[in-house]
Amino acid sequence: MKIPVFGLVMIFVIWLGYEIKKHTKQDKKSTADFWERERKSGFVPRKSTKDITYITVDESFLPQNRGEADSEINSLCKRILSFRDKKITDLSSLSNTELKETYGTANFTALSEADNNFTALVPLLGRLCETLYEEGRTAEAETVADYCVRNQIMTYPVLYTLGSIYSEISDNDKLIGLIKTAEESGKCQPRTLEALKSL
């Protein structure tokens, strides 16, 4: 027995209405759960932050010869050194709610600032790696990039610069090790890994 087209349309409309209602209800519950969790996180007492690893910025990994006062390298180094007295850490894996739940509301502002400092510092370090490499200052570019990798800064400018250096000197062991480190960090974008593997 064939079902009339009108019947099929009605079945589809009923099914669609059911799905919309179901998902609307789920969305409302998810939203309510989120705001309840956020409300509760505002009352979490201060917790230990001893497990947080902070990044230290100093002169040790920066080039000594920074060129003219208005050179890009000099400007980048000055901006990077402006972070030396600040707390810097990567907390991007945690939402604001999770940050308060994990470390307490009282620590939220300081930890947010430390995370913001990390976000501001990372592109400066990446650009310094690239600029040193472009100017043929390979050893210095490697030093800066290596500092970044040790501190879990796995951006394209950092990794591709370091990978290019290893490729140029035909150090396959270091290149393979870099790729493995990038993969295991869980912080490396797929396109960056692909670029490294193509070297």
C-alpha positions as CSV (number, residue, x, y, z in Angstrom):
1,M,0.0,0.0,0.0
2,K,1.4,3.3,-1.1
3,I,1.5,6.2,1.4
4,P,0.1,9.4,-0.3
5,V,2.6,12.3,-0.7
6,F,0.5,14.4,1.7
7,G,0.9,11.6,4.4
8,L,4.7,11.6,3.9
9,V,4.7,15.4,4.3
10,M,2.7,15.2,7.5
11,I,5.0,12.5,8.9
12,F,8.0,14.6,8.1
13,V,6.4,17.7,9.6
14,I,5.6,15.8,12.8
15,W,9.1,14.3,13.0
16,L,10.7,17.8,12.4
17,G,8.5,19.4,15.1
18,Y,9.6,16.6,17.5
19,E,13.3,17.1,16.8
20,I,13.1,20.9,17.1
21,K,11.3,20.6,20.4
22,K,13.8,18.0,21.7
23,H,16.8,20.1,20.7
24,T,15.3,23.3,22.1
25,K,14.7,21.5,25.4
26,Q,18.3,20.2,25.4
27,D,19.7,23.7,24.6
28,K,17.7,25.3,27.4
29,K,18.9,22.6,29.8
30,S,22.5,23.1,28.7
31,T,22.2,26.9,29.1
32,A,20.7,26.5,32.5
33,D,23.4,24.1,33.6
34,F,26.1,26.4,32.3
35,W,24.8,29.4,34.2
36,E,24.3,27.4,37.4
37,R,27.8,26.1,37.2
38,E,29.1,29.6,36.5
39,R,27.1,30.9,39.5
40,K,28.6,28.2,41.8
41,S,32.1,28.9,40.5
42,G,31.9,32.4,41.9
43,F,31.9,31.0,45.4
44,V,34.8,28.6,45.1
45,P,37.4,29.5,47.8
46,R,41.1,30.2,46.9
47,K,43.0,27.0,45.9
48,S,46.7,26.3,45.5
49,T,48.3,27.3,42.2
50,K,51.5,25.3,42.8
51,D,50.8,23.1,39.7
52,I,51.0,26.1,37.4
53,T,54.2,26.6,35.4
54,Y,55.1,30.2,34.7
55,I,57.3,31.3,31.8
56,T,60.4,33.4,32.7
57,V,61.5,36.2,30.4
58,D,65.0,37.5,30.6
59,E,68.1,38.4,28.5
60,S,69.5,34.8,28.3
61,F,67.8,33.7,25.1
62,L,67.7,37.0,23.3
63,P,70.2,38.2,20.7
64,Q,72.9,40.5,22.2
65,N,73.4,42.5,19.0
66,R,70.0,44.1,18.4
67,G,71.0,46.5,15.6
68,E,69.9,50.1,15.4
69,A,67.5,51.7,17.8
70,D,64.7,51.6,15.3
71,S,65.4,48.1,13.9
72,E,62.7,45.4,14.1
73,I,64.9,43.1,16.2
74,N,65.6,45.8,18.7
75,S,61.9,46.8,18.9
76,L,60.8,43.1,19.4
77,C,63.4,42.5,22.1
78,K,62.3,45.6,24.0
79,R,58.7,44.5,23.8
80,I,59.5,41.0,24.9
81,L,61.6,42.3,27.8
82,S,58.6,44.4,29.0
83,F,57.2,41.1,30.2
84,R,60.1,40.1,32.4
85,D,58.4,41.3,35.7
86,K,55.0,39.9,34.8
87,K,53.5,36.5,35.4
88,I,53.1,34.5,32.2
89,T,51.3,31.2,31.7
90,D,49.2,29.4,29.2
91,L,45.7,28.7,30.6
92,S,43.9,28.6,27.2
93,S,42.8,25.0,27.8
94,L,40.5,26.2,30.7
95,S,37.3,28.2,30.3
96,N,36.7,31.1,32.8
97,T,34.3,28.9,34.8
98,E,36.9,26.0,34.9
99,L,39.6,28.5,36.0
100,K,37.5,29.6,39.0
101,E,36.5,26.0,39.8
102,T,40.1,24.8,39.7
103,Y,41.9,27.6,41.4
104,G,39.2,29.6,43.2
105,T,37.5,32.9,42.5
106,A,40.2,34.9,44.4
107,N,42.9,33.8,41.9
108,F,40.8,34.4,38.8
109,T,42.0,38.0,38.0
110,A,45.7,37.3,38.5
111,L,45.5,34.1,36.5
112,S,43.6,35.7,33.7
113,E,46.2,38.4,33.5
114,A,49.0,35.8,33.3
115,D,47.1,34.1,30.5
116,N,46.6,37.4,28.7
117,N,50.3,38.1,29.0
118,F,51.1,34.7,27.4
119,T,48.7,35.5,24.5
120,A,50.4,38.9,24.0
121,L,54.0,37.5,24.2
122,V,53.6,34.6,21.8
123,P,53.4,36.5,18.5
124,L,56.3,38.7,19.5
125,L,58.5,35.6,20.0
126,G,57.3,34.1,16.8
127,R,58.1,37.2,14.8
128,L,61.6,37.5,16.5
129,C,62.3,33.9,15.4
130,E,61.3,34.7,11.8
131,T,63.2,38.0,11.6
132,L,66.4,36.5,12.9
133,Y,66.2,33.6,10.5
134,E,65.3,36.0,7.5
135,E,68.4,38.0,8.4
136,G,70.6,35.0,8.3
137,R,71.2,34.9,12.1
138,T,70.5,31.2,12.3
139,A,72.1,30.4,15.6
140,E,70.2,33.2,17.4
141,A,66.9,32.2,15.7
142,E,67.5,28.7,16.9
143,T,68.1,29.8,20.5
144,V,64.9,31.8,20.6
145,A,62.9,29.1,18.9
146,D,64.3,26.5,21.3
147,Y,63.3,28.6,24.3
148,C,59.8,28.8,22.9
149,V,59.5,25.0,22.4
150,R,60.8,24.4,25.9
151,N,58.0,26.6,27.1
152,Q,55.3,24.8,25.1
153,I,54.9,27.7,22.5
154,M,54.0,25.6,19.5
155,T,53.1,28.2,16.9
156,Y,53.8,28.1,13.2
157,P,56.5,30.8,13.1
158,V,58.4,29.1,16.0
159,L,58.2,25.5,14.8
160,Y,58.6,26.2,11.1
161,T,61.7,28.4,11.8
162,L,63.3,25.7,14.0
163,G,62.3,22.9,11.5
164,S,63.8,24.9,8.6
165,I,67.1,25.3,10.5
166,Y,67.3,21.6,11.2
167,S,66.4,20.8,7.6
168,E,69.2,23.2,6.3
169,I,71.9,21.5,8.4
170,S,70.4,18.0,7.5
171,D,69.9,17.1,11.2
172,N,67.0,14.7,10.7
173,D,67.2,13.4,14.2
174,K,66.4,16.9,15.6
175,L,63.7,17.4,13.0
176,I,62.0,14.2,13.8
177,G,62.3,14.9,17.5
178,L,60.7,18.4,17.0
179,I,57.8,16.8,15.1
180,K,57.3,14.3,17.9
181,T,57.4,17.0,20.5
182,A,54.9,19.1,18.6
183,E,52.5,16.2,18.2
184,E,52.7,15.2,21.8
185,S,52.1,18.7,23.1
186,G,48.6,18.7,21.7
187,K,49.0,22.5,21.0
188,C,50.2,22.3,17.4
189,Q,47.8,23.1,14.6
190,P,47.5,20.4,11.8
191,R,48.8,22.7,9.1
192,T,51.9,23.4,11.2
193,L,52.6,19.7,11.6
194,E,52.1,19.2,7.8
195,A,54.5,22.0,7.1
196,L,57.1,20.4,9.4
197,K,56.7,17.0,7.9
198,S,57.2,18.5,4.4
199,L,60.7,19.8,5.3
